């Protein structure tokens, strides 16, 4: 079932110390657009989708939607998409990829999995 992420002051810190976490928040549109470069965030998103175990079918959806392989370097992917659909405008291509991701048109994707479980071994009592 879908869920909703609510942000109240203090829930998502204003200053992000972890660049990867900040990029993921930007990918989801949860931090202000003025605080990041959309092209770099779109490139990071493509890298995440390419290497993630939590993005089943993302490569196929991207191939179907854009006619381009996710195996390409993200920079080259955006340049090819810009040439193909946006008269060479890389910024518009980046915005389109981010918009498609945010709206779910690239499939069900989790940018990160659950934290590793701690295995606690209890002593055996005999």
Order of alpha helices (4+ residues) and beta strands (2+ residues): alpha-alpha-alpha-alpha-alpha
